[in-house]
Amino acid sequence: MTQNATFQTRVLRARETYAESDLVNQMIDFILVEKVAAIVCHPHHRRGFDCLRRRLWG
């Protein structure tokens, strides 16, 4: 299993386990956005989310 597939499996399990909690789902979404930001933006960029937002929405 690749690292990405393992991560996706953990996300799905967390969503199933805490499905009733909107806060947990929001936290998972935030973590996913941060992970994508780290991949898309320069790894040493301190404000990855801001960088991603600028790239997506200008």
C-alpha positions as CSV (number, residue, x, y, z in Angstrom):
1,M,0.0,0.0,0.0
2,T,1.4,3.4,-1.0
3,Q,1.8,6.2,1.5
4,N,-1.0,8.1,-0.1
5,A,-3.4,5.1,0.0
6,T,-2.5,4.6,3.6
7,F,-3.3,8.3,4.4
8,Q,-6.6,8.1,2.5
9,T,-7.6,5.0,4.4
10,R,-6.8,6.7,7.7
11,V,-8.9,9.7,6.6
12,L,-11.8,7.5,5.7
13,R,-11.6,5.7,9.0
14,A,-11.5,8.9,10.9
15,R,-14.6,10.2,9.0
16,E,-16.5,7.0,9.8
17,T,-15.5,7.0,13.4
18,Y,-16.3,10.7,14.1
19,A,-19.0,11.2,11.4
20,E,-21.4,12.8,13.9
21,S,-18.9,15.5,14.8
22,D,-18.9,18.5,12.4
23,L,-15.9,19.9,14.2
24,V,-13.8,16.8,13.6
25,N,-14.8,16.8,9.9
26,Q,-13.8,20.4,9.6
27,M,-10.5,19.6,11.3
28,I,-9.9,16.7,8.8
29,D,-10.7,19.0,5.9
30,F,-8.3,21.6,7.2
31,I,-5.5,18.9,7.6
32,L,-6.2,17.8,4.0
33,V,-5.9,21.3,2.7
34,E,-2.7,21.8,4.6
35,K,-1.3,18.6,3.2
36,V,-2.2,19.7,-0.4
37,A,-0.7,23.1,0.3
38,A,2.5,21.5,1.4
39,I,2.7,19.6,-1.9
40,V,1.6,22.4,-4.2
41,C,3.6,25.2,-2.6
42,H,7.3,25.3,-1.8
43,P,8.0,23.0,1.2
44,H,9.6,25.7,3.2
45,H,6.8,28.2,2.6
46,R,5.7,29.2,6.1
47,R,2.1,30.1,5.0
48,G,1.2,27.1,2.9
49,F,-2.6,27.7,3.0
50,D,-2.3,31.4,2.0
51,C,0.0,30.3,-0.9
52,L,-2.5,27.7,-2.0
53,R,-5.4,30.1,-1.8
54,R,-3.6,32.6,-3.9
55,R,-2.8,29.9,-6.5
56,L,-6.4,28.7,-6.6
57,W,-8.3,32.0,-6.4
58,G,-5.8,34.6,-7.3
